Amino acid sequence: MDIASIGGILLAIIGILAGMMIEGGSIAQITQPTAALIVCGGTAGAVLLQFPLNICIGAVKKAARIFFTDKQNSEAILRQLVEFANKARKTGIVSLDADLSTVKDPFLKQALMLAVDGTEPAEVRKIMQLDLDNRSEIEEKIPAVFEAAGGYSPTVGIIGAVLGLIQVMKNLDNITEVGRGIATAFVATIYGVAVANLICLPAAGKLKIRQREEQMLKEMMLEGVVSIMEGMNPRMMETKLRTYLMDSKPSATAAEVAA
């Protein structure tokens, strides 16, 4: 679980609500289902118009990555690569064919299959790098969905405010209702700005970071497989591959495996 993401959004919401209540406001003043419907519905519609449906569905599925990360997986893959390096050094790279069923990551499994089949290291790097580039191009569209939503929601909020003001103009004969109606109308603007700056744009930024972390993990896998094919010392390989892991510390377990 990413404490920064969860703590950040809670801190933003609590800070804004606390500031409003200190000035004499109340949560009920900004609780307007109609405004929320206008902002969320209008923003979602604009995003669907810009992006294909499969990209939008993919963005919703990837939203969980904002709050969760899998650092343990990267360490496990590094240890597995070191184990493969030791085995290939002792019994040959063809012996890794028996271990392919234990590899869960499709990218790593494909690279190892090419290596076991006798493909040249340069060709393995070329093929898998092409696959990595294509994956990255597709993944880049996911944060773009949230960036687009962050761009549309403030404008849709203004539309909601204008619609509210139109309704207010119908009651100009009652000055009390006019004041209350204007306050209610501007809630849509608050929703639009809040959705953009507290949710969509920060989410896009975090997803870009997650995407880069995943890309670096794939690059580590590729470099590890090529290093195994070139017969690099497992201890040296671990040192080299660890540079791909962000905030990584030397792993005694992996070093012991290499020994």
C-alpha positions as CSV (number, residue, x, y, z in Angstrom):
1,M,0.0,0.0,0.0
2,D,1.3,3.4,-1.0
3,I,1.1,5.5,2.2
4,A,2.0,8.7,0.3
5,S,-1.0,8.4,-2.0
6,I,-3.5,7.6,0.7
7,G,-2.1,10.1,3.2
8,G,-1.9,12.8,0.5
9,I,-5.5,12.7,-0.6
10,L,-6.7,12.5,3.0
11,L,-4.5,15.5,4.0
12,A,-5.9,17.5,1.1
13,I,-9.5,16.8,1.9
14,I,-9.2,17.3,5.6
15,G,-7.2,20.5,5.1
16,I,-9.8,22.0,2.8
17,L,-12.8,21.0,4.9
18,A,-11.1,22.1,8.1
19,G,-10.3,25.5,6.6
20,M,-13.9,25.9,5.4
21,M,-15.4,25.0,8.8
22,I,-13.0,27.4,10.6
23,E,-14.5,30.2,8.5
24,G,-18.0,29.2,9.6
25,G,-18.9,27.0,6.7
26,S,-20.4,23.5,6.8
27,I,-20.0,20.3,4.8
28,A,-23.7,20.5,3.9
29,Q,-23.1,23.7,1.9
30,I,-20.9,21.8,-0.6
31,T,-22.9,18.6,-0.7
32,Q,-24.8,19.0,-4.0
33,P,-25.7,15.8,-5.8
34,T,-26.8,17.8,-8.9
35,A,-23.5,19.5,-9.2
36,A,-21.6,16.3,-8.7
37,L,-23.7,14.7,-11.4
38,I,-23.0,17.5,-13.9
39,V,-19.2,17.5,-13.3
40,C,-18.7,13.7,-13.2
41,G,-21.1,13.0,-16.0
42,G,-19.8,15.8,-18.3
43,T,-16.2,14.9,-17.6
44,A,-16.7,11.2,-18.2
45,G,-18.5,11.9,-21.5
46,A,-15.7,14.2,-22.7
47,V,-13.1,11.6,-21.9
48,L,-15.0,8.9,-23.6
49,L,-15.3,11.1,-26.7
50,Q,-11.5,11.6,-26.8
51,F,-10.3,8.0,-26.0
52,P,-11.4,4.6,-27.3
53,L,-13.5,2.6,-24.8
54,N,-10.8,0.0,-24.2
55,I,-8.4,2.7,-23.1
56,C,-10.9,4.2,-20.7
57,I,-11.6,0.8,-19.2
58,G,-7.9,0.1,-18.9
59,A,-7.4,3.4,-17.1
60,V,-10.1,2.5,-14.6
61,K,-8.5,-0.9,-14.0
62,K,-5.1,0.6,-13.6
63,A,-6.4,3.2,-11.0
64,A,-5.6,0.7,-8.2
65,R,-1.9,1.2,-9.0
66,I,-2.2,4.7,-7.5
67,F,-2.6,3.3,-4.0
68,F,-0.7,0.0,-4.3
69,T,2.8,-0.9,-5.3
70,D,4.6,-4.2,-5.5
71,K,8.2,-3.6,-4.5
72,Q,8.6,-7.2,-3.2
73,N,8.0,-8.5,-6.7
74,S,11.0,-6.7,-8.0
75,E,13.2,-8.2,-5.3
76,A,11.8,-11.7,-6.0
77,I,12.5,-11.4,-9.8
78,L,16.1,-10.2,-9.0
79,R,16.7,-13.3,-6.8
80,Q,15.2,-15.5,-9.5
81,L,17.5,-14.1,-12.2
82,V,20.5,-14.7,-9.9
83,E,19.4,-18.3,-9.4
84,F,19.0,-18.8,-13.1
85,A,22.5,-17.3,-13.6
86,N,24.0,-19.8,-11.2
87,K,22.2,-22.7,-12.8
88,A,23.1,-21.7,-16.3
89,R,26.8,-21.3,-15.3
90,K,26.9,-24.8,-13.9
91,T,24.7,-26.8,-16.2
92,G,24.3,-24.6,-19.3
93,I,21.6,-22.2,-20.3
94,V,19.5,-25.0,-22.0
95,S,18.9,-26.4,-18.5
96,L,16.7,-23.3,-17.8
97,D,14.0,-24.8,-20.0
98,A,12.8,-26.9,-17.0
99,D,12.3,-23.7,-15.0
100,L,10.2,-21.8,-17.5
101,S,7.0,-23.0,-15.9
102,T,8.0,-21.3,-12.7
103,V,8.3,-17.9,-14.4
104,K,5.1,-15.9,-14.0
105,D,6.0,-12.7,-15.8
106,P,5.2,-13.1,-19.5
107,F,8.0,-10.7,-20.6
108,L,10.7,-12.5,-18.6
109,K,9.4,-15.9,-19.8
110,Q,9.5,-14.9,-23.5
111,A,13.1,-13.6,-23.1
112,L,14.2,-16.8,-21.4
113,M,12.5,-18.9,-24.1
114,L,14.4,-17.1,-26.8
115,A,17.6,-17.6,-24.8
116,V,17.0,-21.3,-24.3
117,D,16.2,-21.7,-28.1
118,G,19.7,-20.5,-28.9
119,T,18.9,-17.0,-30.1
120,E,21.9,-14.6,-30.2
121,P,22.1,-12.1,-27.3
122,A,21.9,-9.2,-29.7
123,E,18.8,-10.6,-31.3
124,V,17.2,-11.3,-27.9
125,R,17.8,-7.7,-26.9
126,K,16.4,-6.3,-30.2
127,I,13.2,-8.4,-30.1
128,M,12.4,-7.8,-26.5
129,Q,13.3,-4.1,-26.7
130,L,10.8,-3.8,-29.5
131,D,8.2,-5.5,-27.3
132,L,9.0,-3.2,-24.4
133,D,8.7,-0.1,-26.6
134,N,5.3,-1.2,-27.9
135,R,4.1,-1.9,-24.4
136,S,5.3,1.5,-23.2
137,E,3.5,3.3,-26.0
138,I,0.2,1.6,-25.0
139,E,0.8,2.3,-21.3
140,E,1.4,6.0,-21.9
141,K,-2.2,6.4,-22.9
142,I,-3.4,5.4,-19.4
143,P,-2.1,8.5,-17.6
144,A,-3.3,10.6,-20.5
145,V,-6.9,9.6,-19.7
146,F,-6.6,11.1,-16.2
147,E,-4.8,14.2,-17.5
148,A,-7.6,14.8,-20.0
149,A,-10.2,14.4,-17.2
150,G,-8.2,16.9,-15.2
151,G,-8.4,19.3,-18.1
152,Y,-12.1,18.9,-18.7
153,S,-13.6,18.9,-15.2
154,P,-12.9,22.6,-14.3
155,T,-14.6,23.7,-17.5
156,V,-17.6,21.3,-16.9
157,G,-17.8,22.8,-13.4
158,I,-18.1,26.3,-14.9
159,I,-20.9,25.0,-17.2
160,G,-22.6,23.7,-14.0
161,A,-22.3,27.0,-12.3
162,V,-23.7,28.8,-15.3
163,L,-26.7,26.4,-15.4
164,G,-27.2,27.1,-11.7
165,L,-27.2,30.8,-12.3
166,I,-29.8,30.5,-15.0
167,Q,-32.1,28.9,-12.5
168,V,-31.3,31.7,-10.0
169,M,-32.4,34.3,-12.6
170,K,-35.8,32.8,-12.5
171,N,-36.2,33.8,-8.9
172,L,-35.0,37.4,-8.9
173,D,-38.1,38.6,-7.2
174,N,-37.0,36.7,-4.0
175,I,-33.7,38.1,-2.9
176,T,-33.2,35.5,-0.2
177,E,-33.5,32.7,-2.7
178,V,-31.2,34.5,-5.1
179,G,-28.3,34.5,-2.6
180,R,-28.8,30.9,-1.7
181,G,-29.1,29.9,-5.3
182,I,-25.8,31.7,-6.3
183,A,-23.9,29.9,-3.5
184,T,-25.3,26.6,-4.7
185,A,-24.5,27.3,-8.3
186,F,-20.8,27.8,-7.5
187,V,-20.5,24.4,-5.9
188,A,-20.2,22.9,-9.4
189,T,-17.1,25.0,-9.9
190,I,-15.6,23.8,-6.7
191,Y,-16.3,20.2,-7.7
192,G,-14.7,20.7,-11.1
193,V,-11.5,22.3,-9.7
194,A,-11.3,19.7,-6.9
195,V,-11.7,16.7,-9.2
196,A,-9.0,18.1,-11.5
197,N,-6.4,19.1,-8.9
198,L,-7.0,16.7,-6.0
199,I,-7.7,13.5,-8.0
200,C,-7.2,13.4,-11.8
201,L,-3.9,15.3,-12.3
202,P,-2.1,13.8,-9.2
203,A,-3.4,10.4,-10.3
204,A,-1.9,10.9,-13.7
205,G,1.5,11.9,-12.2
206,K,1.5,8.8,-9.9
207,L,0.6,6.5,-12.8
208,K,3.5,7.9,-14.8
209,I,5.8,7.0,-12.0
210,R,4.3,3.5,-11.7
211,Q,4.7,3.1,-15.4
212,R,8.4,4.0,-15.3
213,E,9.0,1.6,-12.4
214,E,7.4,-1.2,-14.4
215,Q,9.4,-0.3,-17.5
216,M,12.7,-0.3,-15.4
217,L,11.7,-3.7,-14.1
218,K,11.3,-5.0,-17.6
219,E,14.6,-3.5,-18.6
220,M,16.2,-5.3,-15.6
221,M,14.7,-8.6,-16.8
222,L,16.0,-8.1,-20.3
223,E,19.5,-7.1,-19.1
224,G,19.5,-10.1,-16.7
225,V,18.7,-12.6,-19.4
226,V,21.3,-11.1,-21.8
227,S,23.9,-11.2,-19.0
228,I,23.1,-14.9,-18.3
229,M,23.5,-15.6,-22.0
230,E,26.9,-13.8,-22.0
231,G,28.0,-15.8,-19.0
232,M,28.4,-13.0,-16.6
233,N,29.4,-13.8,-13.0
234,P,26.1,-14.0,-10.9
235,R,27.5,-11.7,-8.2
236,M,28.5,-9.1,-10.8
237,M,25.1,-9.5,-12.5
238,E,23.2,-8.9,-9.3
239,T,25.2,-5.7,-8.7
240,K,24.5,-4.4,-12.1
241,L,20.8,-5.3,-12.1
242,R,20.2,-3.8,-8.6
243,T,20.8,-0.4,-10.2
244,Y,17.5,-0.7,-12.0
245,L,15.6,-1.0,-8.7
246,M,14.5,2.3,-7.1
247,D,15.5,2.8,-3.4
248,S,17.0,-0.6,-3.5
249,K,19.4,-1.9,-0.8
250,P,21.8,-4.9,-1.2
251,S,20.0,-8.1,-0.6
252,A,21.8,-10.7,1.6
253,T,19.5,-13.4,0.2
254,A,20.5,-12.7,-3.4
255,A,24.2,-12.5,-2.5
256,E,24.0,-15.8,-0.7
257,V,22.4,-17.4,-3.8
258,A,25.1,-16.0,-6.0
259,A,27.8,-17.4,-3.7
